[in-house]
Amino acid sequence: MQLVTGGAFNGKKQWVIKEYGLRERPHEWHSFYESGTLKEWSHDTVVLEGIERHVRRLLEEKESPEAARTVWQRQLAEWADWERRVQARRLILIGTDITKGVVPVNAFDRMWRDTAGWCFQDAARQAEEVIQIWYGLPERLKNKEEKE
């Protein structure tokens, strides 16, 4: 599993497409910005874009950070298991860093920011690689060899 994060409109999607050769490789791309419902995957490469939006939906449904994070952790484990079952499989999570340390005024947005941060930490622990993209430039924060 790879986690790609960074600021909004900083080139994460373009970097993933180029880095993983997705113009030439069959893959599935799911955007949580467009839909909260995941369908069954039929390709060995899957990209889940907008995981911070997915976390927001979980929080709206569950109404507590703890409950939302429990669902998130269960999903992460299922996704990691899906990837491990077949060696050629690759799951790429793309998430936008929300607020970059700015504390939102709205209470729900503060709860979302905190929950998203915890969920990103969960994903980073699970991921083989963590890449941060700022201004189109990648910085590898965790490499395959460093997996916990």
C-alpha positions as CSV (number, residue, x, y, z in Angstrom):
1,M,0.0,0.0,0.0
2,Q,1.2,3.5,-0.9
3,L,0.0,6.7,0.8
4,V,0.4,9.9,-1.2
5,T,-0.4,13.1,0.6
6,G,0.2,16.8,0.3
7,G,-1.7,20.0,-0.2
8,A,-4.7,20.6,-2.3
9,F,-4.0,21.1,-6.0
10,N,-0.3,20.3,-5.5
11,G,0.0,17.6,-8.2
12,K,-0.7,14.4,-6.3
13,K,-3.0,12.9,-8.9
14,Q,-0.6,13.8,-11.8
15,W,2.3,12.4,-9.9
16,V,0.5,9.1,-9.1
17,I,-0.5,8.7,-12.8
18,K,3.0,9.2,-14.0
19,E,4.9,7.4,-11.2
20,Y,2.8,4.2,-11.4
21,G,2.4,4.3,-15.2
22,L,-1.3,4.4,-15.0
23,R,-1.8,5.7,-18.6
24,E,-0.5,2.3,-19.8
25,R,-1.6,0.0,-17.0
26,P,-5.2,-1.2,-16.4
27,H,-6.4,0.2,-13.1
28,E,-9.4,1.4,-11.2
29,W,-9.6,4.9,-9.9
30,H,-12.1,5.7,-7.2
31,S,-12.7,9.3,-6.1
32,F,-14.3,9.8,-2.7
33,Y,-14.9,13.4,-3.9
34,E,-17.5,11.9,-6.3
35,S,-18.8,8.9,-4.5
36,G,-18.7,7.4,-1.0
37,T,-19.6,3.9,-2.3
38,L,-16.8,1.5,-3.3
39,K,-17.5,-1.2,-5.8
40,E,-15.7,-4.5,-5.9
41,W,-12.3,-4.1,-7.6
42,S,-11.5,-6.1,-10.7
43,H,-8.0,-4.8,-11.5
44,D,-4.7,-5.4,-9.6
45,T,-4.0,-1.6,-9.3
46,V,-6.5,0.5,-7.4
47,V,-6.3,4.2,-6.5
48,L,-8.5,5.6,-3.8
49,E,-8.4,9.4,-4.1
50,G,-9.8,11.8,-1.4
51,I,-9.4,9.7,1.7
52,E,-9.9,12.8,3.8
53,R,-13.4,13.1,2.3
54,H,-14.0,9.4,3.1
55,V,-13.0,10.1,6.7
56,R,-15.5,13.0,6.8
57,R,-18.3,10.8,5.5
58,L,-17.4,8.2,8.2
59,L,-17.5,10.9,10.8
60,E,-20.9,12.2,9.6
61,E,-22.3,8.7,9.7
62,K,-20.8,7.6,13.0
63,E,-20.9,10.9,14.8
64,S,-17.8,10.2,16.9
65,P,-14.1,10.2,16.0
66,E,-13.6,6.9,17.8
67,A,-16.4,5.1,15.9
68,A,-15.3,6.6,12.6
69,R,-11.7,5.6,13.2
70,T,-12.7,2.1,14.1
71,V,-14.4,1.7,10.8
72,W,-11.4,3.2,9.0
73,Q,-9.0,0.8,10.7
74,R,-11.2,-2.1,9.7
75,Q,-11.3,-0.9,6.1
76,L,-7.5,-0.4,6.0
77,A,-7.0,-3.9,7.3
78,E,-9.3,-5.3,4.6
79,W,-7.6,-3.3,1.9
80,A,-4.2,-4.4,3.0
81,D,-5.4,-8.0,3.1
82,W,-6.7,-7.6,-0.5
83,E,-3.4,-6.3,-1.6
84,R,-1.4,-9.1,0.2
85,R,-3.4,-12.0,-1.3
86,V,-1.9,-11.4,-4.8
87,Q,1.7,-10.3,-5.2
88,A,1.0,-8.1,-8.2
89,R,-1.7,-6.0,-6.5
90,R,-1.1,-2.4,-5.6
91,L,-3.3,-0.1,-3.6
92,I,-2.6,3.6,-3.7
93,L,-4.3,6.0,-1.2
94,I,-4.3,9.7,-2.0
95,G,-5.2,12.1,0.7
96,T,-5.1,15.9,1.0
97,D,-3.6,17.5,4.1
98,I,-6.4,19.5,5.4
99,T,-5.8,22.9,7.1
100,K,-2.0,22.5,7.4
101,G,-2.1,23.2,11.1
102,V,-4.8,25.9,10.9
103,V,-7.5,25.2,13.5
104,P,-10.9,25.5,12.0
105,V,-13.5,27.7,13.7
106,N,-16.4,25.2,13.2
107,A,-16.5,22.4,15.8
108,F,-17.3,19.7,13.3
109,D,-14.5,20.8,11.0
110,R,-12.1,20.6,14.0
111,M,-13.3,17.1,14.8
112,W,-12.8,16.2,11.1
113,R,-9.3,17.6,11.0
114,D,-8.3,15.7,14.1
115,T,-9.9,12.4,12.9
116,A,-8.4,12.7,9.4
117,G,-5.0,13.2,11.0
118,W,-5.3,10.1,13.1
119,C,-6.6,8.1,10.1
120,F,-3.7,9.3,8.0
121,Q,-1.3,8.1,10.8
122,D,-3.0,4.7,10.6
123,A,-2.6,4.6,6.8
124,A,1.1,5.7,7.1
125,R,1.8,2.9,9.6
126,Q,0.1,0.4,7.2
127,A,1.7,1.7,4.0
128,E,4.9,0.4,2.5
129,E,5.6,3.9,1.2
130,V,4.5,7.4,2.2
131,I,5.1,10.1,-0.3
132,Q,4.3,13.8,0.3
133,I,3.8,16.1,-2.7
134,W,4.2,19.8,-2.5
135,Y,4.2,22.0,-5.6
136,G,4.5,18.9,-7.7
137,L,7.7,17.7,-6.0
138,P,7.7,14.3,-4.3
139,E,9.4,13.7,-0.9
140,R,9.5,10.1,0.3
141,L,8.8,10.1,4.0
142,K,8.8,6.3,4.3
143,N,10.3,3.7,1.9
144,K,9.5,0.0,1.5
145,E,12.6,-0.9,3.6
146,E,11.3,1.2,6.5
147,K,7.9,-0.4,6.9
148,E,7.0,-0.9,10.6
